[in-house]
Amino acid sequence: MEKTMKKYFPVFVLPTLIAFLIAFVVPFVVGLYLSFCEFTTVTNAEFVGLSNYIKAFSNKDFLNALLFTLGFAAVAVVTINIFGFLLALMLTQKLPGTNLFRTVFFMPNLIGGIVLGYIWQSMINGVLSKFGVTMLFDAKYGFWGLIILMNWQMIGYIMIIYIAGLQNVSTDVLEAAKIDGASRIQTLFRITIPMIMPSITICLFLTISNSFKMFDQNLALTGGGPSNKTTMLALDIYKSFYDKVGFEGVGQAKAVVFFVIVAGIAMAQLVLTRRKEVES
């Protein structure tokens, strides 16, 4: 059986490998090269060295978008994981209607980001209009509007992952802790959480990556206003590439920087949380 698998392994791997090269590796390498070029199309690219990167980091809007995105990601990751975990704890108890609630909480994740953005824009502006303002009156309204939207969309999805982890916790271990006199809080922090570290690793990775990559919700909810103060990195890159003539190379350089930041933070998080898995 093993010899047969080795024999036909290239046959099954080759189509996927070719698709991966065409759809990811080749565009990534070309994009990396274009970040060092001035161009309007791929065929007329002219190498300009680090000029695009210098322009990117000299761009006040890009630096503001970077700081705004970092702040947004920090708050969103914490709130989504806390609320998702609390909902998972509640819905793994023997309560009536848990399956219905799981479905209801998960459903917002199925709605497209653009649709969500416009729905929440109408609702939040409707509330703020009572006070004579809109989300574009002050950046703080847009910030918390994005936080609310992101939480509403992702909490149910994260909840499902935590539920799967909680259901895999050994009941024998929990019963032993109860017999030994451990309180619910002690059991939660010393047994349950360490045993679901694989789920925590996945949830942190998903929330970090999705928080940084958020684009369509940002575009629909605030459009980056007021005065680009709520523009996140993905939207800033889009505006640089498509809204400014001659800034295609700068937009590409920003995209490379964006990739490095997200990959670096996500990999660091994976390493740290996986160490906890080993310890547990």
C-alpha positions in Angstrom: 0.0 0.0 0.0 2.8 2.4 0.9 4.7 1.7 -2.3 1.5 2.3 -4.3 1.0 5.7 -2.5 4.6 6.7 -3.3 4.2 5.7 -6.9 1.1 7.7 -7.5 1.9 10.6 -5.1 3.2 12.9 -7.9 0.2 12.3 -10.0 -2.2 13.5 -7.3 0.1 16.3 -6.0 1.0 17.8 -9.4 -2.3 19.5 -10.3 -2.6 21.1 -6.9 1.1 22.2 -7.0 0.7 23.7 -10.5 -2.4 25.6 -9.3 -0.6 26.8 -6.2 2.3 28.0 -8.3 0.1 29.8 -10.8 -2.3 31.3 -8.3 0.1 32.2 -5.5 3.8 31.8 -6.0 4.2 33.4 -9.4 1.9 36.5 -8.6 3.8 36.9 -5.3 7.2 36.9 -7.0 6.0 39.3 -9.7 4.4 41.6 -7.1 7.6 41.6 -5.1 9.6 42.7 -8.2 7.0 45.3 -9.1 7.3 46.9 -5.7 10.8 48.0 -6.8 9.4 49.4 -10.1 7.5 52.3 -11.5 4.8 51.0 -13.7 1.2 51.3 -15.1 1.2 47.8 -16.5 3.4 44.8 -15.9 5.0 45.1 -19.3 6.3 48.7 -18.9 7.8 48.3 -15.4 10.9 50.4 -14.8 13.2 49.5 -11.9 13.5 52.4 -9.4 15.1 50.6 -6.4 13.8 51.5 -2.9 12.0 54.7 -4.1 8.5 53.2 -3.7 9.2 52.1 -0.1 10.6 55.5 0.8 7.5 57.1 -0.6 5.3 54.6 1.2 6.8 55.3 4.6 6.9 59.0 3.9 3.1 58.9 3.3 1.2 60.2 6.3 -2.0 58.4 5.3 -0.1 55.0 5.2 1.3 55.5 8.7 -2.1 56.6 10.0 -3.6 53.5 8.4 -0.9 51.3 10.0 -1.5 52.7 13.5 -5.3 52.5 13.1 -5.2 48.9 11.9 -2.9 47.9 14.8 -5.2 49.5 17.3 -8.3 47.9 15.6 -6.7 44.5 15.5 -5.7 44.6 19.1 -9.2 45.4 20.3 -11.0 43.1 17.9 -8.9 40.1 18.6 -9.4 40.4 22.4 -13.1 41.1 22.2 -14.0 38.5 19.6 -12.1 35.7 21.4 -13.5 36.6 24.9 -17.1 36.8 23.7 -16.8 33.8 21.5 -15.3 31.7 24.3 -18.0 32.8 26.8 -20.7 31.9 24.3 -19.1 28.6 23.7 -18.9 27.9 27.5 -22.6 28.8 27.8 -23.7 26.7 24.8 -21.8 23.6 25.9 -23.9 23.4 29.1 -27.0 21.3 29.1 -29.4 24.1 28.3 -32.5 23.9 26.1 -32.2 25.3 22.6 -28.4 25.3 22.4 -28.4 24.0 18.8 -30.7 26.8 17.7 -28.6 29.4 19.4 -25.4 28.0 17.8 -27.0 28.4 14.4 -28.3 31.9 15.1 -24.9 33.1 16.4 -23.1 31.6 13.4 -25.3 33.1 10.7 -23.8 36.6 10.5 -20.6 35.0 9.3 -22.4 33.9 6.1 -23.3 37.5 5.1 -20.9 39.3 2.8 -18.8 42.1 4.2 -20.2 44.8 1.8 -23.7 44.0 2.8 -22.8 44.0 6.5 -21.1 47.3 6.1 -24.1 49.1 4.7 -26.5 47.4 7.1 -24.5 48.5 10.2 -23.8 52.0 8.6 -27.6 52.6 8.5 -28.2 51.3 12.0 -25.3 53.1 13.7 -26.0 56.4 11.9 -29.6 56.0 12.8 -28.6 55.9 16.5 -26.0 58.6 16.2 -28.5 60.9 14.4 -30.4 61.2 17.7 -27.3 63.1 19.0 -26.9 65.1 15.8 -23.8 63.3 14.5 -22.8 60.4 12.1 -19.9 58.0 12.0 -18.0 60.5 9.8 -18.3 63.2 12.5 -15.4 61.8 14.5 -12.9 58.9 13.8 -13.8 57.3 17.2 -17.3 56.5 16.0 -16.0 54.8 12.9 -13.5 52.9 15.0 -16.1 51.5 17.4 -18.5 50.9 14.5 -15.9 48.7 12.8 -15.3 46.9 16.1 -19.0 46.2 16.6 -19.3 45.0 13.0 -16.3 42.7 13.2 -17.5 41.2 16.5 -21.0 40.6 15.2 -19.7 38.9 12.1 -17.0 36.7 13.7 -18.0 35.8 17.2 -20.3 33.0 16.0 -17.6 31.5 13.9 -15.0 31.6 16.7 -17.6 30.2 19.1 -18.1 27.1 16.9 -14.3 26.4 17.1 -14.2 26.8 20.8 -17.3 24.6 21.2 -15.4 21.8 19.3 -12.4 22.2 21.6 -14.6 22.2 24.8 -16.4 19.1 23.7 -13.1 17.3 23.4 -12.1 18.0 27.0 -12.1 14.8 28.9 -15.0 14.5 31.3 -12.9 12.2 33.5 -10.4 15.0 34.1 -13.1 17.5 34.9 -14.8 15.1 37.4 -11.4 14.4 39.0 -10.9 18.1 39.5 -14.3 18.4 41.0 -13.7 15.5 43.4 -10.4 17.2 44.4 -12.3 20.3 45.4 -11.4 22.6 42.5 -13.8 25.5 42.0 -15.3 26.3 38.6 -12.8 29.2 38.1 -9.9 27.0 39.0 -11.1 24.2 36.7 -11.6 26.7 33.9 -8.1 28.3 34.1 -6.0 25.4 35.2 -7.7 22.5 33.2 -10.2 23.6 30.5 -8.2 26.5 28.9 -4.8 24.6 28.8 -6.6 21.6 27.2 -8.2 23.7 24.5 -5.0 25.5 23.5 -5.2 24.1 19.9 -8.5 25.8 19.5 -7.2 29.0 21.0 -4.3 28.9 18.5 -6.6 28.6 15.6 -9.0 31.3 16.8 -6.2 33.8 17.5 -4.7 33.1 14.0 -8.1 33.6 12.3 -9.0 36.8 14.2 -5.5 38.4 13.8 -5.4 37.7 10.0 -9.0 38.7 9.4 -8.6 41.9 11.5 -5.6 43.0 9.5 -7.1 42.0 6.1 -10.5 43.6 6.6 -11.3 45.6 3.5 -14.9 45.4 2.3 -16.5 46.2 5.7 -14.2 49.2 6.0 -15.1 50.4 2.5 -18.8 50.1 3.1 -19.0 51.3 6.7 -16.9 54.4 6.7 -15.0 54.5 3.4 -12.0 55.6 5.4 -13.6 58.9 6.5 -13.4 61.4 8.0 -10.2 62.6 6.2 -8.8 59.0 5.9 -8.7 58.7 9.7 -10.5 55.3 9.7 -8.7 53.9 6.6 -7.3 50.5 7.3 -4.2 49.1 5.6 -6.0 47.1 2.9 -8.2 50.1 1.9 -5.2 52.4 1.9 -3.3 50.1 -0.4 -6.4 49.9 -2.7 -6.6 53.7 -2.8 -2.9 54.1 -3.6 -3.1 51.6 -6.4 -6.3 52.6 -8.1 -7.1 56.2 -7.0 -3.7 57.8 -7.5 -2.1 58.0 -11.0 1.5 57.0 -11.0 1.3 55.4 -7.5 0.9 51.8 -8.6 4.5 51.0 -7.5 3.9 52.7 -4.1 0.8 50.7 -3.7 2.6 47.5 -4.5 5.4 48.4 -2.0 2.7 49.0 0.7 1.2 45.6 -0.1 4.6 43.9 0.5 5.0 45.7 3.8 1.5 44.7 4.7 2.3 41.1 3.9 5.4 41.1 6.0 3.6 42.7 9.0 0.7 40.3 9.0 2.9 37.2 8.3 5.3 38.2 11.1 2.6 38.8 13.7 0.7 35.7 12.7 3.8 33.5 12.8 4.9 34.9 16.2 1.4 34.2 17.6 1.5 30.6 16.3 4.9 29.9 17.8 3.9 31.3 21.2 0.5 29.6 21.5 1.9 26.2 20.2 4.5 26.3 23.0 1.5 26.4 25.4 0.0 23.4 23.7 3.2 21.4 24.3 3.2 22.5 28.0 -0.3 21.5 28.4 
